[in-house]
Amino acid sequence: MSGRLAKKASSDESDKLVTIDVIPGSPTYGKMIHTLSVGGRGEAHHMGFTDDRKYLWAGRLDDNKIFIFDVGSDRRRPSSSKPSTI
């Protein structure tokens, strides 16, 4: 299943945050329900949540960009801010 998700999610060749429904009994259980492109490739590698679990941050391996995703406002459809550079 993960191979199919990866292939489907990468159709525009950009890295993405993919949301999969994990609620048992849901009609979309186990399916990809949302993708959020970060606009480019760079393999977001290290990730973590803020203490309040409202934001997920991800740093890329090949440059100094950090992406911040709002996962608290709408867990089924996260949004992102403009990438920050360090």
N, CA, C and O of each residue as an XYZ file, in Angstrom:
344
protein
N       0.811     -1.190      0.000
C       0.000      0.000      0.000
C       0.858      1.258      0.000
O       0.534      2.213     -0.706
N       1.940      1.287      0.770
C       2.745      2.494      0.847
C       3.369      2.846     -0.496
O       3.514      4.029     -0.802
N       3.740      1.863     -1.304
C       4.289      2.143     -2.625
C       3.283      2.841     -3.521
O       3.633      3.767     -4.252
N       2.036      2.400     -3.465
C       0.994      3.047     -4.268
C       0.762      4.470     -3.801
O       0.585      5.370     -4.622
N       0.759      4.687     -2.484
C       0.556      6.038     -1.962
C       1.696      6.945     -2.386
O       1.471      8.078     -2.810
N       2.919      6.447     -2.272
C       4.066      7.271     -2.640
C       4.015      7.637     -4.121
O       4.287      8.783     -4.480
N       3.677      6.698     -4.972
C       3.614      6.975     -6.403
C       2.497      7.969     -6.711
O       2.697      8.910     -7.478
N       1.334      7.765     -6.119
C       0.211      8.658     -6.353
C       0.513     10.063     -5.823
O       0.190     11.054     -6.479
N       1.122     10.152     -4.658
C       1.376     11.448     -4.034
C       2.465     12.237     -4.736
O       2.511     13.460     -4.603
N       3.345     11.574     -5.481
C       4.482     12.274     -6.067
C       4.299     12.582     -7.542
O       5.287     12.722     -8.263
N       3.089     12.689     -8.000
C       2.849     12.898     -9.426
C       3.415     14.211     -9.943
O       3.727     14.298    -11.131
N       3.562     15.230     -9.119
C       4.145     16.488     -9.593
C       5.612     16.633     -9.195
O       6.194     17.708     -9.346
N       6.211     15.555     -8.686
C       7.637     15.490     -8.347
C       8.043     16.373     -7.174
O       9.239     16.511     -6.916
N       7.106     16.974     -6.454
C       7.434     17.764     -5.269
C       7.260     16.927     -4.016
O       6.456     15.995     -3.986
N       8.022     17.266     -2.977
C       7.816     16.631     -1.683
C       6.466     17.076     -1.136
O       5.990     18.172     -1.433
N       5.859     16.209     -0.333
C       4.514     16.488      0.168
C       4.333     16.023      1.601
O       5.030     15.132      2.087
N       3.378     16.654      2.255
C       2.831     16.136      3.496
C       1.540     15.448      3.105
O       0.654     16.073      2.523
N       1.423     14.164      3.418
C       0.263     13.368      3.017
C      -0.548     13.032      4.259
O       0.006     12.612      5.275
N      -1.870     13.220      4.176
C      -2.769     12.879      5.279
C      -3.508     11.594      4.931
O      -4.104     11.480      3.859
N      -3.465     10.634      5.838
C      -4.147      9.351      5.659
C      -5.177      9.217      6.780
O      -4.862      9.455      7.946
N      -6.388      8.840      6.433
C      -7.459      8.656      7.407
C      -7.176      7.404      8.237
O      -7.049      6.309      7.690
N      -7.078      7.567      9.551
C      -6.800      6.434     10.438
C      -7.950      6.174     11.418
O      -7.766      5.513     12.439
N      -9.123      6.694     11.102
C     -10.283      6.498     11.971
C     -11.028      5.239     11.528
O     -11.659      5.229     10.471
N     -10.956      4.168     12.341
C     -11.658      2.928     11.976
C     -13.153      3.193     11.758
O     -13.772      3.956     12.500
N     -13.711      2.566     10.751
C     -15.127      2.735     10.437
C     -15.424      3.892      9.499
O     -16.530      3.996      8.968
N     -14.454      4.752      9.294
C     -14.643      5.874      8.370
C     -14.678      5.343      6.938
O     -13.961      4.394      6.622
N     -15.495      5.934      6.066
C     -15.541      5.459      4.674
C     -14.206      5.621      3.935
O     -13.965      4.946      2.934
N     -13.351      6.507      4.424
C     -12.050      6.718      3.780
C     -10.902      6.137      4.616
O      -9.742      6.487      4.397
N     -11.213      5.262      5.560
C     -10.199      4.659      6.433
C      -9.075      4.013      5.602
O      -9.329      3.233      4.684
N      -7.840      4.360      5.949
C      -6.687      3.781      5.280
C      -6.356      4.413      3.938
O      -5.433      3.971      3.252
N      -7.100      5.441      3.559
C      -6.868      6.090      2.263
C      -6.253      7.468      2.450
O      -6.429      8.122      3.478
N      -5.519      7.886      1.414
C      -4.976      9.229      1.390
C      -6.132     10.201      1.166
O      -6.875     10.075      0.193
N      -6.279     11.168      2.068
C      -7.395     12.105      1.955
C      -6.952     13.528      1.631
O      -7.779     14.379      1.305
N      -5.647     13.786      1.720
C      -5.165     15.142      1.430
C      -3.668     15.101      1.172
O      -2.944     14.333      1.806
N      -3.206     15.924      0.245
C      -1.769     16.120      0.041
C      -1.489     17.608      0.035
O      -2.310     18.410     -0.411
N      -0.329     17.961      0.532
C       0.091     19.358      0.580
C       1.515     19.437      0.045
O       2.458     18.993      0.700
N       1.664     19.998     -1.133
C       2.972     20.101     -1.770
C       3.789     21.206     -1.110
O       3.257     22.253     -0.741
N       5.086     20.957     -0.968
C       5.973     21.987     -0.437
C       6.703     22.728     -1.561
O       7.511     23.620     -1.304
N       6.413     22.353     -2.792
C       6.978     23.070     -3.929
C       8.457     22.837     -4.137
O       9.249     23.777     -4.075
N       8.829     21.626     -4.376
C      10.224     21.303     -4.646
C      10.599     19.998     -3.988
O       9.799     19.381     -3.285
N      11.834     19.587     -4.229
C      12.323     18.349     -3.643
C      13.458     18.665     -2.691
O      14.187     19.638     -2.889
N      13.610     17.871     -1.684
C      14.693     18.096     -0.737
C      14.662     17.148      0.437
O      15.484     17.262      1.347
N      13.739     16.224      0.434
C      13.612     15.205      1.458
C      13.548     15.782      2.864
O      14.543     15.842      3.585
N      12.336     16.206      3.228
C      12.114     16.623      4.610
C      12.415     15.424      5.493
O      11.788     14.374      5.357
N      13.358     15.577      6.382
C      13.881     14.414      7.099
C      13.538     14.441      8.580
O      12.864     13.536      9.073
N      13.976     15.434      9.276
C      13.712     15.531     10.706
C      12.437     16.322     10.915
O      12.288     17.422     10.383
N      11.509     15.761     11.694
C      10.229     16.414     11.951
C       9.937     16.400     13.438
O      10.476     15.585     14.187
N       9.082     17.308     13.849
C       8.662     17.331     15.245
C       7.440     18.203     15.419
O       7.139     19.051     14.579
N       6.741     17.989     16.513
C       5.570     18.782     16.843
C       5.948     19.872     17.841
O       6.886     19.719     18.623
N       5.205     20.972     17.800
C       5.322     21.958     18.857
C       4.709     21.352     20.119
O       3.986     20.358     20.042
N       4.994     21.943     21.274
C       4.502     21.385     22.538
C       2.986     21.252     22.573
O       2.464     20.321     23.187
N       2.268     22.172     21.922
C       0.804     22.112     21.941
C       0.231     21.220     20.835
O      -0.986     21.074     20.728
N       1.102     20.625     20.013
C       0.714     19.710     18.928
C      -0.121     20.370     17.833
O      -0.816     19.677     17.090
N      -0.065     21.685     17.723
C      -0.823     22.393     16.687
C      -0.018     22.563     15.406
O      -0.587     22.789     14.338
N       1.300     22.455     15.509
C       2.162     22.655     14.354
C       3.172     21.520     14.247
O       3.658     21.000     15.252
N       3.474     21.152     13.021
C       4.499     20.159     12.716
C       5.571     20.882     11.922
O       5.258     21.557     10.941
N       6.808     20.757     12.318
C       7.895     21.364     11.560
C       8.710     20.249     10.913
O       8.791     19.134     11.429
N       9.309     20.576      9.774
C      10.135     19.606      9.048
C      11.318     20.328      8.411
O      11.138     21.331      7.720
N      12.504     19.829      8.639
C      13.715     20.381      8.043
C      14.165     19.510      6.882
O      14.057     18.285      6.937
N      14.670     20.147      5.830
C      15.139     19.375      4.671
C      16.614     19.039      4.811
O      17.373     19.728      5.492
N      16.993     17.956      4.143
C      18.374     17.481      4.222
C      19.349     18.286      3.378
O      20.493     18.491      3.785
N      18.915     18.745      2.208
C      19.876     19.316      1.267
C      19.948     20.843      1.249
O      20.668     21.409      0.426
N      19.227     21.513      2.129
C      19.358     22.966      2.228
C      18.971     23.389      3.642
O      18.836     22.544      4.527
N      18.796     24.669      3.855
C      18.510     25.161      5.196
C      17.053     25.579      5.373
O      16.757     26.465      6.174
N      16.138     24.947      4.631
C      14.721     25.297      4.726
C      14.014     24.476      5.800
O      14.261     23.283      5.972
N      13.134     25.156      6.509
C      12.277     24.514      7.501
C      10.838     24.837      7.140
O      10.486     25.996      6.922
N      10.010     23.803      7.078
C       8.592     23.969      6.775
C       7.786     23.844      8.053
O       8.069     22.993      8.896
N       6.788     24.691      8.193
C       5.908     24.643      9.360
C       4.494     24.403      8.855
O       3.962     25.179      8.060
N       3.898     23.321      9.326
C       2.557     22.927      8.902
C       1.581     23.123     10.059
O       1.853     22.700     11.183
N       0.461     23.756      9.789
C      -0.611     23.909     10.770
C      -1.454     22.643     10.716
O      -2.240     22.455      9.788
N      -1.292     21.777     11.710
C      -2.051     20.529     11.762
C      -3.142     20.586     12.831
O      -3.883     19.620     13.011
N      -3.244     21.710     13.540
C      -4.217     21.841     14.609
C      -5.539     22.431     14.185
O      -6.577     22.096     14.757
N      -5.524     23.311     13.184
C      -6.765     23.975     12.752
C      -7.713     23.014     12.056
O      -8.916     23.033     12.314
N      -7.181     22.174     11.173
C      -7.985     21.183     10.459
C      -7.104     19.961     10.241
O      -6.299     19.936      9.310
N      -7.246     18.970     11.074
C      -6.365     17.791     11.021
C      -6.491     17.013      9.722
O      -5.547     16.331      9.323
N      -7.627     17.099      9.059
C      -7.802     16.381      7.791
C      -7.180     17.129      6.613
O      -6.877     16.517      5.589
N      -6.986     18.436      6.740
C      -6.441     19.250      5.657
C      -5.421     20.257      6.208
O      -5.710     21.452      6.274
N      -4.233     19.783      6.604
C      -3.221     20.707      7.128
C      -2.860     21.784      6.108
O      -2.998     21.584      4.901
N      -2.405     22.904      6.599
C      -1.938     23.983      5.732
C      -0.495     24.287      6.099
O       0.007     23.799      7.112
N       0.164     25.081      5.288
C       1.563     25.386      5.572
C       1.815     26.874      5.468
O       1.082     27.622      4.820
N       2.882     27.268      6.135
C       3.355     28.628      6.012
C       4.480     28.649      4.999
O       4.929     27.594      4.551
N       4.932     29.808      4.638
C       6.070     29.934      3.744
C       7.298     29.325      4.433
O       7.488     29.533      5.632
N       8.133     28.580      3.703
C       9.293     27.979      4.354
C      10.234     29.029      4.909
O      10.417     30.091      4.315
N      10.827     28.725      6.046
C      11.806     29.606      6.674
C      13.192     29.079      6.351
O      13.375     27.884      6.120
N      14.153     29.963      6.335
C      15.538     29.537      6.146
C      16.321     29.885      7.412
O      16.053     30.881      8.086
N      17.285     29.037      7.703
C      18.112     29.282      8.890
C      19.550     29.457      8.473
O      20.416     29.674      9.320
